C-alpha cells in the first residue's frame, strides 16, 4: 500500500499547465492594478506639489498686514507638516 498520491504524468502536466495559465492571468491583472495605482499616486504627488507652491506664493505675499502674518504662520505650519 502506498501513501503517495499518484496520477498519470499526462494528467499532472495538464494540471500544471492550467495552473500556469491561471497564475499568468492573475499576474497580468496585478501588473495592471499596480500601474493604475502608480499613476494615481503620481497624479496626487503632482497636485500636492502645486498646492505647496501656491502656499509658498501666498506666504511670500503676506508680509505686510497682521492678519496676513497669522495666515502666513498657518501656511508655513501646513508646509512643514505641523499641527497647531
C-alpha positions as CSV (number, residue, x, y, z in Angstrom):
1,X,0.0,0.0,0.0
2,X,1.4,3.4,-1.0
3,X,0.9,6.7,0.9
4,X,1.7,8.8,-2.1
5,X,-0.9,10.4,-4.4
6,X,-0.4,9.1,-7.8
7,X,-1.7,10.4,-11.1
8,X,-0.7,9.8,-14.7
9,X,2.1,12.1,-15.9
10,X,-0.1,13.5,-18.7
11,X,-2.8,14.4,-16.2
12,X,-0.2,16.1,-13.9
13,X,1.3,18.0,-16.9
14,X,-2.2,19.2,-17.9
15,X,-2.9,20.4,-14.3
16,X,0.4,22.2,-14.1
17,X,-0.2,23.9,-17.5
18,X,-3.7,25.1,-16.3
19,X,-2.3,26.4,-13.1
20,X,0.5,28.2,-15.0
21,X,-2.1,29.9,-17.2
22,X,-4.2,30.9,-14.2
23,X,-1.2,32.4,-12.4
24,X,-0.1,34.3,-15.6
25,X,-3.5,35.8,-15.9
26,X,-3.5,36.8,-12.2
27,X,0.0,38.3,-12.6
28,X,-1.2,40.4,-15.6
29,X,-4.1,41.7,-13.5
30,X,-1.8,42.6,-10.7
31,X,0.6,44.4,-13.1
32,X,-2.3,46.5,-14.4
33,X,-3.6,47.3,-11.0
34,X,-0.1,48.4,-9.9
35,X,0.2,50.6,-13.0
36,X,-3.1,52.3,-12.2
37,X,-2.1,52.8,-8.5
38,X,1.2,54.2,-9.6
39,X,-0.4,56.6,-12.0
40,X,-2.9,57.8,-9.3
41,X,0.0,58.2,-6.8
42,X,1.9,60.4,-9.3
43,X,-1.1,62.5,-10.1
44,X,-1.7,63.1,-6.3
45,X,2.0,63.9,-5.8
46,X,1.9,66.5,-8.7
47,X,-1.2,68.0,-7.1
48,X,0.4,68.3,-3.7
49,X,3.5,69.9,-5.3
50,X,1.2,72.5,-7.0
51,X,-0.6,73.2,-3.7
52,X,2.7,73.6,-1.8
53,X,3.9,76.0,-4.5
54,X,0.7,78.0,-4.2
55,X,1.1,78.1,-0.4
56,X,4.7,79.4,-0.7
57,X,3.5,82.1,-3.1
58,X,0.8,83.1,-0.6
59,X,3.3,83.1,2.3
60,X,5.7,85.3,0.4
61,X,2.9,87.8,-0.4
62,X,1.5,88.2,3.1
63,X,4.3,90.1,4.9
64,X,2.7,93.4,5.5
65,X,-0.6,93.1,7.4
66,X,-1.2,91.4,10.8
67,X,-4.0,89.1,9.6
68,X,-1.8,88.1,6.7
69,X,1.0,87.3,9.1
70,X,-1.2,85.0,11.0
71,X,-2.3,83.3,7.8
72,X,1.3,83.0,6.8
73,X,2.2,81.2,10.0
74,X,-0.7,78.7,9.4
75,X,0.5,78.2,5.8
76,X,4.1,77.7,7.0
77,X,3.0,75.1,9.5
78,X,1.0,73.3,6.8
79,X,4.1,73.3,4.5
80,X,6.2,71.9,7.4
81,X,3.5,69.3,8.2
82,X,2.9,70.6,11.7
83,X,-0.3,70.7,13.6
84,X,-1.4,73.7,15.8
